[in-house]
Amino acid sequence: MIASIRQKFNADFTEQAHQNYLAALNKPFLGALDFSIAETPIFIDKDFTEKVLATGDYVNQVIQSDRFNSITEPSLKNIPHFPNETALPQCIVMDFAIATNEQNELVPALIELQGFPSLFAYEILQDECIRKTYTIPEGYSPYLNGYTKEKYLAHLETILKGDTLIDTNKHNATSSNKHTVLLEILPHQQKTRIDFYCTEKYFNIPIVCITEIFTEENHLFYERTGKKIKIDRIYNRIVLDELKNQTKEIQEKGALLQNNLEIEWVTHPNHFFRISKFLLPFLKHTYIPKTQFVDQLTETPTALNKYILKPLFSFAGQGVIIDISADDIMSIEDPSAWILQEKVEYANCINTPTGPAKAELRLYYFWDEGKKEYIATINLARLSKGKMIGVNYNKTATWVGGSLAYFETTK
């Protein structure tokens, strides 16, 4: 997006450098990297960064408002009850398209958000590997709001382990001595498992499969090397939609989590539903596309080519209909479970040797207990040359896949 930096990066690029980058990513956990990696990071100027952060601040104000619980309560109507929901999640992620407006300017467009973790630990490794391989200009960082690797690690540790953050500037926290585990369905088979391994490496948090858990009275346990270990805090990576498709035995293990257990959550299962596409129709902002619940449409828009249909609680872009017709809307069995969203014009903003690419940014927001607010800390980026961001739309393309944005921090 910054022409001079892009030109220099492309001119200096070699395929060997990309292979060296992939080798560095793979080295700590051989075979764990299971998604495509773009050949390049992206570079974001201050003006665009300020627009993204201002939009995120607006969304967080809605989430922290008095009306948040009441407007999102219907999102929980079809899910099991899980006790111990906290008022707010400890982390939120927001996905922004790099789009063009009617004036042909580059602007952010919030397309999705979730009260659920993302690749929080993996991004630390990715930044390290990019810097080993490529030259990143002075004054650019993947971190936001003055965060550094050290400050990010300290804050994320408090999020994961339930420590009390005293001063984010001094990276000083007190330990709660709670035993935290990363809980997932068959974690070593998940495409995002490299993030699990990074989490274990950086924070000494065990990876536990849902098949390993059991209860005694109102406590949750798992076993390692013949030793019974009590779980105090769950770093929750379980997508309930995925749990519904598992064997009866695995679903029964999942049902244990609905008991009245002495457990803390990061994040609670309810937050996955409350802070999701479900929240989009309640958000009104310059950089948020207009979104409506399908069951609340008073009439079908005539220019359907300007909209897309999304199922509310699908994961990783599943079920999205891009080129829609009136029949698509009429045939929806449960209109309350779908949204109609204004189509975003992704910008072909990343010039690559094999043609222009589109891009998305995912910002990671962590709750700061001292400031009583969410703070944007680091990011994930994705490049695409297809209709959507995702593997299925980029099977034969190059210079696409997972990446990282570097934000301008100085002039």
C-alpha positions, 0 to 999 in steps of 0.5 A, a space after each residue: 500500500 506504500 508504493 516506495 516500500 512495495 517497489 523495493 520489496 518486490 525488486 529485492 524479492 527472490 524465491 529463495 528468500 521465500 523458501 528461507 522464510 517458510 523454513 524458519 516458520 517450520 523449524 520450531 515445529 516441523 510439519 505443524 504449519 498447515 496453511 498457505 503463507 504469502 510471499 510478502 508482508 504488507 505495509 500500512 501508513 498512519 492515515 489508514 491505521 488511524 481509520 482502522 483503530 477509530 472503527 475498532 474503538 467505536 465497536 468496543 464502545 458498543 460492546 462495553 455499553 449497557 445495551 450489549 447484553 440485551 441486544 446480543 441475548 438472542 444469539 444464545 437461543 440455540 446453544 447449550 448453557 455453559 455456566 460462569 460467563 463473564 460480563 466481557 471477553 478478555 479478547 476480541 478480534 476484528 476483520 477489516 477488508 482493505 477496500 475502496 470507497 466511492 471516491 476510490 480511496 483506500 478505506 477499512 471495512 469491518 466485515 466480521 468480528 469474534 469474541 474468540 481467540 485467534 493465532 495470538 502466539 503464532 504472530 510472535 513467531 511470524 514476526 521473528 521469521 519475517 525479520 530474519 528473512 526480509 528487511 523491514 523498514 525502520 519505523 514499521 511494526 506489526 504491533 499497535 499502540 506502542 506495544 513491543 514483543 515484550 509488552 505483548 507477551 506480558 499482556 497475553 500471559 495475563 489474559 491466558 493465565 488470569 494474572 492481574 496486570 499491574 502496569 502494562 508499561 513496566 510489564 509487571 504482573 502478579 501470578 494467580 497460580 491458576 492452572 490453565 490449559 488450551 482446550 481443543 477438539 483433537 488439537 494435533 489435527 487442527 490446521 491452526 495447531 502451530 499456534 497451539 504449539 507456540 502458546 505452549 512454548 511461550 507460556 508453558 500452557 499444556 495442550 489438552 484434547 477434549 477427549 482427555 477431560 473428566 470431572 470429580 464433583 464440581 472440578 475438571 481434570 485431565 491426566 498426564 503421565 499417570 498424574 491427575 491434574 486439576 484445571 482451573 482455567 480454560 483457554 477455549 479453542 473449541 468451536 461448538 459448530 465443530 463439536 456438533 459434528 464429532 462422535 457421540 463420545 466426543 460430544 459427551 465429553 463436551 457436555 461435561 463443560 455444561 456442568 456447574 464447574 469451578 472453571 474460568 474461561 478465555 473466552 466463554 463459549 457465549 462470547 463466540 456468539 454474542 460478538 460475531 456477525 450477530 452484532 453487525 446489524 447493530 453497528 452504524 459507522 462510516 467504515 462498517 458496511 450496512 448489515 441487516 438480519 434477513 428475517 427483519 427485511 421489509 423488502 428484498 433489495 433490487 440491486 442484490 449484486 451489491 450484497 452478500 448473504 452470510 450464515 450468522 455462526 459459520 466459521 472460516 467463511 463457510 456457507 457465504 453466498 457472494 452472487 445472490 439472487 432473490 431465490 437464495 433469500 426466499 429459500 432460507 429455512 431460518 432467516 433469523 440465522 442469516 444476515 444480508 451485508 453490503 458487499 465490500 469492494 476489496 481493493 487490488 492494493 498489493 502489487 505483486 509480480 503475479 498480479 494485484 492482490 486483495 488484503 484483509 487485516 485482523 486486529 487483536 484486542 486485549 482487555 486492559 484491566 487497569 484502563 478498563 478498555 480494549 487495546 489493539 495489540 498486533 495483527 494478522 493479514 491475509 492476501 487473496 486473488 479470488 472472490 474471497 479471502 481463503 484457500 478455496 478461492 486461491 488454490 492456484 494463485 501465488 503471493 496469497 495466504 497468511 501474512 502480517 501487516 507492518 504499521 507505520 509508527 514514525 514519519 
